[in-house]
Amino acid sequence: MKLHGIKTASSNEQFVQERREQIVKSATRLFARKGYDQTTMKDIGKVCNMTPANLYNYIGKKDDLVTLVIRNNYSRIYTFTRELEDDIEKLEPVQALLSATEKHLRMHDQYRANTYFVTRDFNSFRPSIKLLIIESSDLIESLFEKIIVKGRDAGVFTAEDPWLIARNIMSMGLMWSLHYPMYSKKYNIDQYVNQQKEHVLRLVCCKEDVTQKRQPYQVAATTNTS
């Protein structure tokens, strides 16, 4: 039978969902370390304490794992974008932009292995999966752009190119995930978030009276690698 379009040997939907979540979590870390093409079902079974035969009770093939990873991503991004929409409606432009930036960066920190795997191995995925990844990124970027345009229209920001700035903010999360070993030698996630929030205000050319009311964040020397 199939559950959500993916082959399974069990009719217990809740059990299959729980097992798939465990498998996806372990497999994603393995994909991030070894790469999608170099990872075998035997490798995945080993990190999941399962035989390849047992894995096939929950997924039909290795490519199904990518589908599950991307679906999980999309679910998180959907929730994230709903929160951004609330920020746009309820908060002033500066607060909305800073809140959205922080949520974006912390989401990438929480799912570093996922971002690293999906970004690095993008070309190994089938076209439908690539399209879903692109659409998810575009959705987040468009909401950042919407916040910036709203602030510019209100006279709070003087940014000339909200489209480009939105994509720069998006890249801040990607860079934290892709180059974490390097960044973590200088910053922990709290320091990185605060530094980038200050940088975002400069990118949008925030009015001086707004930035002067904020206390600049000073980075303390750290060797944190967690």
Backbone bond lengths (Angstrom), bond angles and torsions (degrees), N, CA, C in turn:
res aa  C-N    CA-C-N  psi(-1)  N-CA   C-N-CA  omega(-1)  CA-C   N-CA-C  phi
1 M - - - 1.459 - - 1.526 109.29 -
2 K 1.355 115.60 171.28 1.452 120.67 178.10 1.523 109.58 -123.61
3 L 1.331 115.34 142.56 1.454 121.89 174.36 1.514 107.38 -121.87
4 H 1.361 116.65 117.11 1.471 121.98 -176.17 1.531 110.94 56.37
5 G 1.345 115.47 37.56 1.454 120.74 175.20 1.513 115.61 81.97
6 I 1.347 117.99 2.88 1.463 121.68 -178.44 1.523 109.30 -118.75
7 K 1.317 116.07 133.65 1.452 122.64 -174.43 1.523 111.98 -60.76
8 T 1.334 116.25 137.73 1.455 122.44 173.76 1.522 109.24 -147.46
9 A 1.342 115.83 151.04 1.459 120.55 179.56 1.517 111.67 -95.13
10 S 1.330 117.54 -1.58 1.458 121.35 -176.80 1.514 110.50 -111.63
11 S 1.330 116.08 146.86 1.459 121.40 176.99 1.528 111.56 -99.18
12 N 1.341 116.72 -1.12 1.462 121.78 179.33 1.531 108.28 -85.58
13 E 1.318 117.05 96.05 1.463 121.50 -172.38 1.525 112.22 -61.45
14 Q 1.317 118.11 -44.75 1.460 120.43 -177.96 1.527 111.07 -63.72
15 F 1.333 116.36 -42.73 1.464 120.10 179.83 1.530 110.91 -64.14
16 V 1.329 116.22 -43.14 1.460 120.44 179.25 1.524 110.11 -61.84
17 Q 1.326 117.27 -43.18 1.458 121.10 -179.78 1.528 110.80 -61.51
18 E 1.319 117.06 -43.48 1.468 121.07 179.85 1.523 111.02 -64.18
19 R 1.330 116.82 -44.40 1.456 120.32 179.82 1.526 111.16 -66.31
20 R 1.328 116.74 -39.17 1.456 119.88 178.86 1.530 111.11 -63.38
21 E 1.319 117.17 -39.65 1.466 120.27 178.33 1.521 110.87 -61.35
22 Q 1.322 116.71 -41.33 1.466 121.23 178.04 1.518 111.09 -65.20
23 I 1.325 116.08 -43.68 1.464 121.03 -179.33 1.525 110.52 -64.78
24 V 1.345 116.88 -45.29 1.462 121.03 -178.88 1.518 110.72 -62.11
25 K 1.317 117.74 -42.69 1.463 121.11 -179.49 1.526 111.41 -60.63
26 S 1.334 116.58 -46.44 1.464 121.02 -179.86 1.522 111.08 -69.70
27 A 1.332 116.50 -42.50 1.459 120.36 -177.90 1.520 111.96 -66.19
28 T 1.330 117.33 -35.58 1.466 120.31 -179.49 1.523 110.83 -63.03
29 R 1.320 116.57 -43.45 1.470 119.72 177.46 1.520 110.52 -62.34
30 L 1.331 116.29 -38.04 1.463 120.18 179.26 1.524 111.00 -68.88
31 F 1.323 117.40 -43.24 1.461 121.14 176.83 1.528 110.77 -58.84
32 A 1.340 115.91 -40.86 1.469 120.13 -179.39 1.523 110.69 -64.45
33 R 1.319 116.71 -34.57 1.466 120.40 -177.24 1.528 112.43 -81.95
34 K 1.330 117.03 -43.42 1.469 120.40 -173.22 1.524 114.18 -102.31
35 G 1.337 116.12 -24.72 1.455 119.59 -173.31 1.521 110.25 97.61
36 Y 1.324 116.03 146.69 1.464 120.47 -176.60 1.527 111.88 -61.28
37 D 1.324 117.62 -48.34 1.463 121.08 -175.13 1.526 112.49 -65.17
38 Q 1.341 116.51 -31.11 1.464 120.33 -176.44 1.528 112.76 -88.48
39 T 1.316 117.75 -5.77 1.460 121.40 -178.63 1.524 110.46 -94.22
40 T 1.316 116.61 129.27 1.468 121.55 179.85 1.522 110.43 -104.52
41 M 1.317 115.31 165.68 1.465 119.61 176.07 1.531 110.32 -63.62
42 K 1.303 117.28 -30.67 1.463 120.62 176.51 1.523 110.10 -64.80
43 D 1.341 116.85 -41.35 1.464 121.56 176.78 1.522 110.75 -60.75
44 I 1.322 114.89 -44.91 1.461 120.11 -178.88 1.521 110.67 -64.52
45 G 1.324 115.79 -44.11 1.455 119.68 178.24 1.518 112.02 -59.23
46 K 1.316 116.31 -38.38 1.465 120.68 -178.55 1.522 111.25 -63.60
47 V 1.354 117.71 -46.53 1.471 119.48 -178.79 1.524 111.56 -71.90
48 C 1.337 116.69 -20.00 1.464 121.00 178.94 1.532 111.81 -96.19
49 N 1.352 116.49 1.54 1.471 121.81 -176.43 1.524 111.06 57.14
50 M 1.334 114.47 43.53 1.458 121.00 -179.76 1.523 108.54 -137.81
51 T 1.323 115.85 153.86 1.459 119.97 172.57 1.525 108.04 -81.64
52 P 1.348 117.71 157.16 1.467 118.86 175.38 1.516 112.37 -53.93
53 A 1.331 116.07 -36.38 1.475 119.25 179.14 1.523 111.16 -62.09
54 N 1.341 116.25 -39.94 1.465 119.05 178.09 1.524 111.48 -66.71
55 L 1.338 116.40 -36.42 1.461 119.37 178.39 1.524 111.24 -58.61
56 Y 1.329 115.48 -38.53 1.462 119.27 -176.80 1.532 112.16 -69.42
57 N 1.334 116.69 -7.81 1.463 118.88 173.18 1.529 111.12 -72.63
58 Y 1.343 116.12 -19.09 1.459 120.63 -174.26 1.524 113.58 -119.02
59 I 1.313 117.39 -23.52 1.464 121.72 177.37 1.526 108.81 -137.83
60 G 1.320 115.92 153.40 1.452 119.36 -178.01 1.516 113.91 -86.36
61 K 1.333 116.18 -31.35 1.468 121.21 -177.13 1.525 109.27 -162.60
62 K 1.321 116.32 170.37 1.463 120.60 -177.59 1.519 111.45 -59.58
63 D 1.319 116.96 -37.35 1.456 120.81 -178.61 1.525 111.88 -60.91
64 D 1.357 116.77 -26.45 1.461 119.43 177.25 1.523 111.69 -61.73
65 L 1.321 116.02 -31.93 1.459 119.51 179.43 1.523 111.22 -64.33
66 V 1.327 116.44 -39.48 1.462 119.94 176.89 1.528 109.67 -62.71
67 T 1.318 116.47 -42.96 1.462 120.69 177.80 1.525 111.00 -57.69
68 L 1.326 116.90 -43.63 1.460 121.14 -179.97 1.527 111.23 -67.62
69 V 1.328 116.85 -39.68 1.466 120.91 177.84 1.530 110.13 -60.38
70 I 1.316 116.20 -47.43 1.468 120.61 -176.96 1.526 110.58 -69.07
71 R 1.314 116.83 -36.42 1.469 119.02 177.02 1.527 110.59 -64.10
72 N 1.322 116.74 -41.80 1.461 120.36 176.31 1.522 110.46 -61.49
73 N 1.342 115.50 -41.94 1.466 120.06 176.95 1.527 110.80 -58.13
74 Y 1.316 115.06 -47.01 1.459 119.64 -176.48 1.522 110.88 -63.05
75 S 1.336 115.92 -38.52 1.463 120.32 178.43 1.525 110.87 -62.78
76 R 1.338 116.35 -43.31 1.463 120.28 177.99 1.520 111.03 -65.08
77 I 1.321 116.20 -42.97 1.456 120.24 -178.56 1.524 110.82 -66.18
78 Y 1.326 117.08 -36.08 1.462 120.30 176.92 1.529 110.25 -60.35
79 T 1.340 115.88 -46.36 1.463 120.49 178.32 1.526 110.29 -62.90
80 F 1.325 115.90 -42.93 1.458 121.63 -179.61 1.526 111.46 -61.37
81 T 1.317 116.37 -45.48 1.466 119.78 -178.20 1.528 111.89 -68.41
82 R 1.324 116.85 -31.09 1.465 119.28 174.46 1.521 110.50 -64.40
83 E 1.346 115.96 -39.24 1.459 120.20 177.07 1.531 110.60 -65.32
84 L 1.332 116.30 -39.52 1.460 119.55 177.54 1.523 111.26 -63.51
85 E 1.312 116.78 -40.22 1.466 120.22 177.97 1.528 110.20 -61.23
86 D 1.332 116.53 -39.55 1.469 119.86 176.85 1.524 110.79 -63.83
87 D 1.349 115.87 -41.48 1.466 120.14 178.36 1.531 110.88 -59.90
88 I 1.322 115.56 -43.44 1.467 120.30 -178.58 1.521 110.68 -61.14
89 E 1.334 116.41 -38.49 1.459 120.59 -176.38 1.527 112.57 -79.40
90 K 1.338 117.10 -36.30 1.465 120.47 -169.72 1.521 114.33 -97.68
91 L 1.327 118.04 -27.93 1.453 121.08 -171.51 1.518 112.19 -106.30
92 E 1.321 115.51 156.36 1.456 120.91 171.50 1.534 108.60 -67.54
93 P 1.336 118.52 156.38 1.472 120.67 -173.67 1.518 115.13 -52.66
94 V 1.339 118.28 -43.22 1.465 119.81 -178.56 1.519 110.57 -63.93
95 Q 1.336 116.80 -48.58 1.461 120.57 -179.67 1.532 111.43 -64.46
96 A 1.339 116.43 -39.03 1.467 120.11 179.08 1.519 110.72 -63.12
97 L 1.328 116.54 -43.80 1.456 120.52 -178.11 1.531 111.07 -66.54
98 L 1.330 116.37 -43.70 1.463 119.68 -179.32 1.524 111.60 -67.99
99 S 1.322 116.86 -39.69 1.460 120.34 177.84 1.525 110.96 -63.80
100 A 1.329 116.45 -45.08 1.460 120.66 -179.98 1.527 111.24 -63.91
101 T 1.330 116.61 -41.15 1.463 120.58 178.91 1.514 111.01 -61.92
102 E 1.321 116.43 -45.28 1.468 119.38 -179.87 1.521 111.97 -64.03
103 K 1.310 117.57 -44.70 1.468 120.94 178.88 1.525 110.82 -61.14
104 H 1.316 115.47 -40.60 1.467 120.95 179.97 1.531 111.07 -62.65
105 L 1.318 116.72 -47.18 1.465 120.76 -177.62 1.530 111.22 -68.17
106 R 1.301 117.32 -40.20 1.463 119.96 -179.24 1.531 111.60 -70.14
107 M 1.315 116.44 -31.72 1.461 119.43 175.63 1.527 109.87 -64.07
108 H 1.332 116.97 -43.00 1.457 119.93 178.88 1.525 111.34 -67.51
109 D 1.317 117.30 -33.29 1.463 119.66 176.95 1.525 110.75 -66.49
110 Q 1.302 116.86 -41.94 1.455 120.86 -178.84 1.523 112.14 -65.91
111 Y 1.323 116.60 -32.39 1.460 121.03 -176.95 1.529 110.97 -118.74
112 R 1.331 115.77 46.51 1.474 120.33 -177.30 1.516 112.23 -58.20
113 A 1.350 117.48 -48.36 1.469 120.63 -177.70 1.519 110.73 -60.55
114 N 1.321 115.91 -38.93 1.460 121.07 -179.93 1.530 110.68 -63.22
115 T 1.329 116.47 -49.80 1.465 120.45 179.83 1.519 111.33 -61.73
116 Y 1.319 116.09 -43.17 1.463 120.71 -178.77 1.526 110.37 -60.82
117 F 1.317 116.43 -47.35 1.465 121.01 -178.92 1.517 111.61 -63.40
118 V 1.326 117.09 -49.95 1.463 121.16 -175.98 1.530 111.55 -63.89
119 T 1.334 116.82 -40.14 1.470 120.35 -178.75 1.522 111.63 -71.62
120 R 1.323 116.30 -47.22 1.470 119.63 -176.30 1.523 112.29 -67.73
121 D 1.338 117.96 -40.15 1.462 121.72 -173.72 1.521 113.16 -99.18
122 F 1.327 116.67 16.63 1.464 121.86 -176.29 1.527 112.35 -50.45
123 N 1.321 117.12 -43.53 1.467 120.56 -175.80 1.519 113.58 -69.44
124 S 1.339 117.43 -12.59 1.463 120.52 178.70 1.523 112.83 -85.05
125 F 1.332 117.64 -9.35 1.459 121.73 -174.46 1.525 111.10 -87.57
126 R 1.308 115.54 156.13 1.462 120.19 177.54 1.534 109.66 -72.71
127 P 1.330 117.29 158.33 1.471 121.28 -173.32 1.532 114.55 -53.99
128 S 1.326 118.48 -40.19 1.465 119.94 -177.61 1.524 111.50 -64.36
129 I 1.333 117.12 -35.77 1.458 121.41 178.08 1.528 110.06 -71.00
130 K 1.328 117.08 -42.18 1.463 120.68 176.78 1.524 110.83 -57.88
131 L 1.312 116.37 -43.10 1.459 120.76 -178.39 1.523 110.92 -63.40
132 L 1.328 117.40 -40.60 1.460 121.25 179.76 1.530 110.97 -65.07
133 I 1.333 116.69 -39.03 1.462 121.03 177.88 1.528 110.44 -64.05
134 I 1.322 116.02 -45.58 1.470 121.06 179.77 1.522 110.49 -62.79
135 E 1.328 116.79 -43.86 1.459 120.35 -179.56 1.525 111.16 -63.57
136 S 1.333 116.77 -38.05 1.465 120.75 179.34 1.521 110.74 -64.46
137 S 1.330 116.24 -44.26 1.469 120.35 178.52 1.520 111.02 -63.90
138 D 1.331 116.20 -43.18 1.460 120.13 -179.26 1.530 111.10 -62.61
139 L 1.331 116.37 -34.14 1.460 120.41 -179.33 1.524 110.89 -64.39
140 I 1.339 116.51 -45.37 1.465 120.18 178.61 1.524 110.53 -65.51
141 E 1.318 116.23 -46.37 1.459 120.11 -177.95 1.527 111.77 -60.98
142 S 1.315 116.66 -38.72 1.467 119.75 -178.76 1.519 111.55 -66.38
143 L 1.342 116.79 -31.61 1.458 119.30 178.56 1.520 111.36 -74.05
144 F 1.341 117.89 -37.28 1.461 119.82 173.53 1.534 109.66 -61.55
145 E 1.308 115.42 -42.14 1.464 119.46 178.80 1.523 110.86 -61.79
146 K 1.314 116.19 -38.75 1.466 120.94 -179.92 1.530 110.71 -63.38
147 I 1.340 116.28 -41.60 1.469 120.21 178.06 1.529 110.66 -62.23
148 I 1.331 115.55 -44.28 1.465 120.29 -177.27 1.531 110.83 -66.28
149 V 1.315 117.03 -42.88 1.466 120.88 178.54 1.526 110.59 -62.66
150 K 1.335 115.98 -41.09 1.463 119.55 178.60 1.525 110.17 -61.15
151 G 1.342 116.43 -42.58 1.452 120.13 178.89 1.518 112.41 -66.20
152 R 1.318 116.08 -37.90 1.459 119.69 178.59 1.531 110.52 -66.88
153 D 1.333 115.97 -41.70 1.465 119.46 179.39 1.527 111.67 -65.02
154 A 1.353 115.59 -28.91 1.468 119.99 178.95 1.525 112.08 -83.24
155 G 1.340 117.15 -4.28 1.449 121.09 179.34 1.514 114.09 82.01
156 V 1.341 116.77 11.98 1.461 121.09 179.49 1.522 110.99 -86.96
157 F 1.336 116.57 -38.84 1.455 121.91 177.22 1.533 109.40 -108.54
158 T 1.325 115.03 154.08 1.466 119.45 175.24 1.524 110.99 -122.52
159 A 1.321 116.48 23.98 1.464 121.54 -177.74 1.523 111.08 -59.84
160 E 1.325 116.27 136.09 1.461 120.80 -179.47 1.530 112.49 -86.86
161 D 1.348 117.29 -26.95 1.464 119.69 -175.29 1.531 110.51 -135.22
162 P 1.346 119.18 79.53 1.461 122.37 179.92 1.525 113.16 -57.03
163 W 1.335 116.66 -34.41 1.474 120.58 179.55 1.525 110.98 -58.64
164 L 1.325 116.40 -48.69 1.460 120.58 -177.79 1.525 111.29 -68.66
165 I 1.313 117.08 -40.38 1.462 120.45 -179.77 1.525 110.31 -63.83
166 A 1.327 117.55 -40.33 1.465 120.98 178.33 1.521 110.99 -59.43
167 R 1.316 116.74 -38.69 1.461 120.43 179.23 1.522 111.71 -74.36
168 N 1.308 117.13 -30.22 1.463 119.93 174.08 1.527 110.78 -65.66
169 I 1.331 116.83 -40.61 1.458 120.41 178.22 1.523 109.88 -64.77
170 M 1.317 116.25 -41.84 1.462 120.45 177.34 1.523 110.72 -57.45
171 S 1.323 116.83 -41.06 1.464 120.82 -177.14 1.524 112.38 -68.41
172 M 1.330 117.87 -23.08 1.463 120.52 178.29 1.532 110.94 -61.78
173 G 1.309 116.63 -39.60 1.458 120.30 177.26 1.512 111.66 -69.37
174 L 1.319 116.47 -42.23 1.460 120.53 179.34 1.522 111.51 -62.69
175 M 1.310 116.80 -42.57 1.461 120.51 -178.68 1.524 111.69 -64.83
176 W 1.330 116.77 -38.27 1.472 119.71 177.57 1.531 110.62 -60.65
177 S 1.319 116.67 -40.70 1.470 120.75 -179.34 1.522 111.95 -75.42
178 L 1.322 116.87 -43.25 1.456 120.72 -174.66 1.526 112.60 -73.90
179 H 1.319 116.80 -31.23 1.471 120.42 -176.35 1.527 111.68 -121.21
180 Y 1.318 115.35 32.94 1.460 120.13 -177.10 1.528 113.78 -54.85
181 P 1.342 120.48 -44.91 1.472 118.91 -179.94 1.528 113.32 -55.65
182 M 1.330 116.67 -35.15 1.460 120.30 179.34 1.532 111.07 -77.01
183 Y 1.340 116.90 -49.92 1.460 120.51 -177.47 1.527 111.89 -62.82
184 S 1.330 116.98 -37.86 1.462 120.36 -174.16 1.521 112.69 -69.76
185 K 1.326 117.57 -13.02 1.462 119.85 174.80 1.531 111.22 -73.08
186 K 1.319 115.96 -22.52 1.464 120.63 -177.17 1.525 112.70 -109.53
187 Y 1.338 116.40 -35.06 1.457 120.87 -174.73 1.523 111.36 -129.59
188 N 1.337 116.53 147.88 1.452 119.31 159.68 1.526 106.95 -93.11
189 I 1.315 118.07 176.11 1.467 119.36 -172.49 1.531 111.43 -64.92
190 D 1.330 118.33 -35.11 1.463 119.87 179.35 1.529 111.01 -64.30
191 Q 1.314 116.31 -42.60 1.459 120.44 178.86 1.525 111.13 -66.38
192 Y 1.332 115.88 -42.04 1.465 119.94 179.34 1.526 110.85 -61.85
193 V 1.336 116.04 -45.22 1.459 120.62 179.97 1.517 110.92 -59.34
194 N 1.327 117.75 -47.34 1.458 120.66 -177.44 1.522 112.73 -67.60
195 Q 1.320 116.63 -38.70 1.459 119.57 176.52 1.525 110.97 -62.82
196 Q 1.320 116.84 -44.12 1.462 120.00 -177.85 1.523 112.05 -71.04
197 K 1.310 117.92 -31.85 1.463 119.66 175.80 1.530 110.90 -63.46
198 E 1.321 116.01 -41.19 1.463 119.16 176.02 1.531 110.93 -64.61
199 H 1.321 115.84 -38.57 1.466 120.19 179.24 1.524 110.89 -65.81
200 V 1.325 116.75 -38.86 1.464 120.93 179.73 1.521 110.43 -61.96
201 L 1.318 117.30 -40.36 1.462 119.86 178.08 1.525 111.18 -61.25
202 R 1.325 115.89 -36.23 1.471 118.94 177.59 1.527 110.88 -70.78
203 L 1.346 116.17 -36.17 1.462 119.67 -179.96 1.527 111.83 -62.18
204 V 1.325 115.79 -40.05 1.465 118.62 -177.79 1.525 111.68 -85.47
205 C 1.345 116.86 3.30 1.472 121.23 -179.91 1.521 110.17 55.58
206 C 1.330 114.40 53.61 1.462 120.15 -178.69 1.524 109.72 -62.12
207 K 1.321 116.39 142.84 1.458 121.31 -178.91 1.530 110.91 -56.48
208 E 1.307 116.70 144.38 1.462 121.67 -175.32 1.520 112.54 -58.77
209 D 1.335 118.10 -37.49 1.453 119.77 -176.66 1.517 111.98 -66.40
210 V 1.348 116.43 -24.49 1.461 120.59 177.20 1.514 110.22 -78.68
211 T 1.316 116.99 -48.38 1.463 120.36 -176.51 1.512 111.96 -68.01
212 Q 1.329 117.68 -32.10 1.452 120.29 -178.43 1.525 111.92 -69.62
213 K 1.309 117.08 -23.70 1.457 120.28 178.22 1.520 112.04 -77.95
214 R 1.312 116.76 -14.45 1.457 120.78 -178.93 1.516 110.01 -92.37
215 Q 1.335 115.52 141.16 1.452 120.39 178.50 1.524 108.27 -83.89
216 P 1.345 118.68 117.14 1.472 120.07 179.67 1.517 110.75 -56.99
217 Y 1.309 115.06 141.93 1.471 120.29 -179.39 1.514 109.50 -89.87
218 Q 1.314 116.40 124.06 1.448 121.73 179.27 1.527 110.32 -99.15
219 V 1.324 116.82 127.58 1.459 120.43 -178.34 1.522 109.76 -83.09
220 A 1.314 115.27 127.41 1.460 120.15 176.05 1.513 108.88 -87.36
221 A 1.318 116.34 149.05 1.465 120.14 177.14 1.512 109.24 -61.34
222 T 1.321 117.19 134.98 1.454 120.94 -178.76 1.499 110.31 -150.41
223 T 1.300 115.53 153.39 1.465 121.83 174.65 1.515 109.27 -121.15
224 N 1.340 116.22 21.76 1.448 121.60 -176.90 1.518 110.16 -61.96
225 T 1.318 116.93 128.86 1.471 121.42 177.56 1.506 111.40 -122.81
226 S 1.320 117.97 15.80 1.459 120.63 -179.24 1.513 110.17 -75.44
